[in-house]
Amino acid sequence: LALALDYRIRHLLVDEFQDTSISQYELIEKLTAGWEPGDGRSMLAVGDPMQSIYRFREAEVGLFLRARAAGIGNISLQPVTLSANFRSQRGIVDWVNAAFSQVMPRRENITIGAVSYTDSIATHDLLTGSAVSVHPFFNDDRVAEAARVVEIAAQARNERAATTAILVRNRSHLIDIIPRLREAGLR
């Protein structure tokens, strides 16, 4: 396959490279095995090792770290680190920087796939009010959690929030929340 495709593939883009599995990595190595520096071919691997989430599908973030440090096969990669956060206001970015720099490893380790945290720089100004509030619940107390979510949503509505969204990890987390929202007359 590599020989048949060798002359056809000129440019290779791999998105979400942090979630590459060993078999996918080996395929990339084989597809680019005959590439030489200066032959007009290019590879772009895009990813963020801090966002690696597919270990259950055999993704190995250590492959991202290895490729960034040593390249892939004959291909030398030129890492570019982006730090600007265009999504969140400064209060959220500052909170995330402070929290994650404490819980993630200080140093990368390719062998075990340990990824260190890299701070982001907010491009949006600080907004008034508290940017982040944490409401911990323990022992899987979904009923108390649902009640608190409804209180927060009602408070946001009373403060004339244009839109309120509730993000959950998966649909099963809504089992207790949705009936409480309906009881409170909240959509």
C-alpha positions in Angstrom: 0.0 0.0 0.0 2.8 2.4 0.9 4.5 1.8 -2.5 1.2 2.2 -4.3 0.4 5.5 -2.5 4.0 6.7 -2.3 3.9 9.0 -5.3 0.3 10.1 -4.7 0.6 11.4 -1.1 2.2 14.7 -1.1 0.8 16.2 2.1 -0.5 14.5 5.2 -2.6 16.1 7.9 -3.3 14.3 11.1 -5.8 16.1 13.4 -6.3 15.2 17.1 -2.8 13.6 17.0 -2.8 13.3 20.8 -5.3 10.5 20.5 -3.3 8.4 18.0 -3.0 4.7 18.7 0.0 2.6 18.1 -1.5 1.0 14.9 -2.4 4.5 13.6 1.2 5.7 14.4 2.7 2.8 12.6 0.5 3.5 9.5 1.8 7.1 9.5 5.3 5.7 9.7 4.7 3.4 6.7 3.0 6.0 4.6 5.9 8.4 5.0 8.7 5.8 5.0 10.1 6.9 1.7 9.9 10.6 2.3 13.1 12.6 2.2 13.9 16.1 3.4 13.4 18.6 0.6 11.3 16.3 -1.7 8.3 18.6 -1.5 6.2 16.6 0.8 4.8 17.8 4.1 3.1 16.6 7.2 1.1 18.5 9.7 0.2 16.9 13.0 -2.3 18.9 15.1 -3.1 18.1 18.7 -3.0 19.0 22.3 -1.6 16.4 24.7 -3.5 17.9 27.6 -6.7 17.0 25.8 -6.0 13.3 25.2 -9.1 11.4 26.1 -9.2 8.2 24.0 -7.1 5.8 26.0 -10.1 3.4 25.9 -9.5 3.2 22.1 -5.8 2.5 22.6 -4.7 6.1 22.1 -1.3 6.7 23.5 -0.4 10.3 24.3 3.2 9.2 24.7 3.3 8.9 20.9 2.5 12.6 20.6 5.2 13.4 23.0 7.7 11.2 21.2 6.8 12.6 17.8 7.1 16.2 19.0 10.6 15.4 20.5 12.0 13.1 17.8 9.8 13.3 14.7 8.3 10.4 12.9 10.5 8.1 10.9 12.5 10.4 8.5 10.2 13.3 9.2 11.5 16.1 11.5 8.6 18.0 13.1 8.8 21.6 14.1 6.6 22.0 17.2 4.6 25.2 17.5 3.0 25.8 20.9 -0.1 28.0 20.9 -1.0 29.7 24.1 -3.8 32.2 23.4 -7.2 31.3 24.6 -9.9 32.8 22.5 -12.8 31.0 24.1 -12.9 32.1 27.8 -12.7 35.3 29.8 -9.6 36.0 31.8 -11.1 34.9 35.1 -11.8 31.4 33.8 -8.4 31.1 32.1 -6.6 32.2 35.3 -8.6 29.7 37.4 -7.8 26.8 35.0 -4.1 27.8 34.9 -3.9 27.8 38.7 -5.9 24.5 39.2 -4.4 22.4 36.5 -0.8 23.4 37.1 -1.3 21.9 40.6 -2.8 18.6 39.5 -0.9 17.7 36.4 2.7 16.5 36.4 5.5 19.1 36.5 7.5 17.2 33.8 6.5 15.2 30.8 7.3 11.5 30.7 7.0 9.9 27.3 7.1 6.4 28.6 4.1 6.7 30.9 2.4 9.4 28.8 2.6 12.0 31.6 1.7 15.4 30.2 2.7 18.6 32.0 0.4 21.6 32.0 1.1 24.6 29.9 -0.6 27.9 30.9 -2.9 29.7 28.5 -3.1 33.4 28.0 -6.6 35.0 27.9 -7.4 37.2 25.0 -10.8 38.3 26.6 -10.9 40.7 29.5 -11.9 39.8 33.0 -15.7 40.0 33.5 -17.3 41.1 36.7 -18.4 38.5 39.2 -17.0 35.2 40.0 -15.6 33.4 37.0 -15.6 29.9 38.5 -17.6 28.4 41.3 -17.1 24.9 42.5 -19.9 22.9 44.1 -18.5 19.5 45.1 -20.8 16.5 45.9 -19.5 13.3 47.3 -20.6 9.7 47.5 -22.5 10.0 44.2 -25.2 12.1 45.8 -27.1 12.8 42.5 -30.3 14.1 44.3 -28.4 16.8 46.2 -26.4 17.6 43.0 -29.6 18.0 41.0 -31.1 20.3 43.6 -28.1 22.5 43.5 -28.0 22.6 39.7 -31.7 23.8 39.7 -30.8 26.5 42.3 -28.0 27.8 40.2 -30.1 27.7 37.0 -32.9 29.6 38.8 -30.5 32.2 40.1 -29.1 32.7 36.6 -32.6 33.2 35.3 -33.4 35.7 38.1 -30.2 37.6 37.2 -31.5 37.8 33.6 -29.0 35.5 32.0 -29.8 35.4 28.3 -29.0 31.7 28.1 -28.0 29.1 30.6 -26.5 25.7 29.6 -26.0 22.7 31.7 -23.1 20.5 30.6 -22.9 16.9 31.8 -20.4 14.2 31.2 -23.1 11.9 29.7 -26.8 11.6 29.5 -27.2 9.4 32.5 -26.2 12.4 34.6 -29.4 14.1 33.6 -31.7 11.5 35.1 -32.1 13.4 38.4 -31.6 16.9 37.0 -34.2 17.1 34.3 -37.2 16.2 36.5 -36.1 18.8 39.1 -35.8 21.4 36.3 -39.3 20.6 35.1 -40.6 20.9 38.7 -39.0 24.3 39.0 -40.5 25.4 35.6 -37.1 25.7 34.0 -36.3 24.7 30.4 
